[in-house]
Amino acid sequence: MIEIEVKARADHEQAKELLFGMGAEFLGVQHHCDTYFNAPHRDFASTDEALRIRSVNGRSVMTYKGKKLDTISKTREEFETPVDGANSRSILLALGFYESGIVRKTREIFSYEKLIICLDNVKDIGEFIEVEITAESDVELHTKRIFAFLEKFGIGEEDSIRTSYLEMMLG
């Protein structure tokens, strides 16, 4: 599966007003603690990959994200599996991986016409909107659909941020 995702800065109050106005379904609020790891055998920052353990409400998921597949979005191959966060961290550290940073955020999640819309308030860097859809193909078509949706928020392709929250924090 491929995660097709676009991220931009957004005012959350204005975004929520628009989302509720169009009938988007509010799915809930999550508090994320994302611990990112780098490998001993290659630098993920250089190879445009990511490996993280995300902890949300006592549950953890390990995610590997491959290289970005285009120049305007954060579309990439992604693999994810539930894990025991503490034990997985210990295994990675024992294998020579090391922590490259921690990102903390509050995420308000909405659904609208098969799109997942996340309003992220990221500690130390601000408010963002992420719109994503998971698909097996038609990346270009789905990317255009996401940008058409974001136009309702006054967000265009030129506003797309491909930099990860971690990269922004490490700045």
Secondary structure in CASP SS format (residue, H / E / C, confidence):
PFRMAT SS
TARGET T0000
AUTHOR 0000-0000-0000
METHOD secondary structure of the structure
MODEL  1
M C 1.00
I E 1.00
E E 1.00
I E 1.00
E E 1.00
V E 1.00
K E 1.00
A E 1.00
R E 1.00
A C 1.00
D C 1.00
H H 1.00
E H 1.00
Q H 1.00
A H 1.00
K H 1.00
E H 1.00
L H 1.00
L H 1.00
F H 1.00
G H 1.00
M C 1.00
G C 1.00
A C 1.00
E E 1.00
F E 1.00
L E 1.00
G E 1.00
V E 1.00
Q E 1.00
H E 1.00
H E 1.00
C E 1.00
D E 1.00
T E 1.00
Y E 1.00
F E 1.00
N E 1.00
A C 1.00
P C 1.00
H C 1.00
R C 1.00
D C 1.00
F H 1.00
A H 1.00
S H 1.00
T H 1.00
D C 1.00
E C 1.00
A E 1.00
L E 1.00
R E 1.00
I E 1.00
R E 1.00
S E 1.00
V E 1.00
N C 1.00
G C 1.00
R E 1.00
S E 1.00
V E 1.00
M E 1.00
T E 1.00
Y E 1.00
K E 1.00
G E 1.00
K E 1.00
K E 1.00
L C 1.00
D C 1.00
T C 1.00
I C 1.00
S C 1.00
K C 1.00
T C 1.00
R E 1.00
E E 1.00
E E 1.00
F E 1.00
E E 1.00
T E 1.00
P E 1.00
V E 1.00
D C 1.00
G H 1.00
A H 1.00
N H 1.00
S H 1.00
R H 1.00
S H 1.00
I H 1.00
L H 1.00
L H 1.00
A H 1.00
L C 1.00
G C 1.00
F C 1.00
Y E 1.00
E E 1.00
S E 1.00
G E 1.00
I E 1.00
V E 1.00
R E 1.00
K E 1.00
T E 1.00
R E 1.00
E E 1.00
I E 1.00
F E 1.00
S E 1.00
Y E 1.00
E C 1.00
K C 1.00
L E 1.00
I E 1.00
I E 1.00
C E 1.00
L E 1.00
D E 1.00
N E 1.00
V E 1.00
K C 1.00
D C 1.00
I C 1.00
G E 1.00
E E 1.00
F E 1.00
I E 1.00
E E 1.00
V E 1.00
E E 1.00
I E 1.00
T E 1.00
A E 1.00
E C 1.00
S C 1.00
D C 1.00
V H 1.00
E H 1.00
L H 1.00
H H 1.00
T H 1.00
K H 1.00
R H 1.00
I H 1.00
F H 1.00
A H 1.00
F H 1.00
L H 1.00
E H 1.00
K H 1.00
F H 1.00
G C 1.00
I C 1.00
G C 1.00
E H 1.00
E H 1.00
D H 1.00
S C 1.00
I C 1.00
R C 1.00
T C 1.00
S C 1.00
Y H 1.00
L H 1.00
E H 1.00
M H 1.00
M H 1.00
L H 1.00
G C 1.00
END
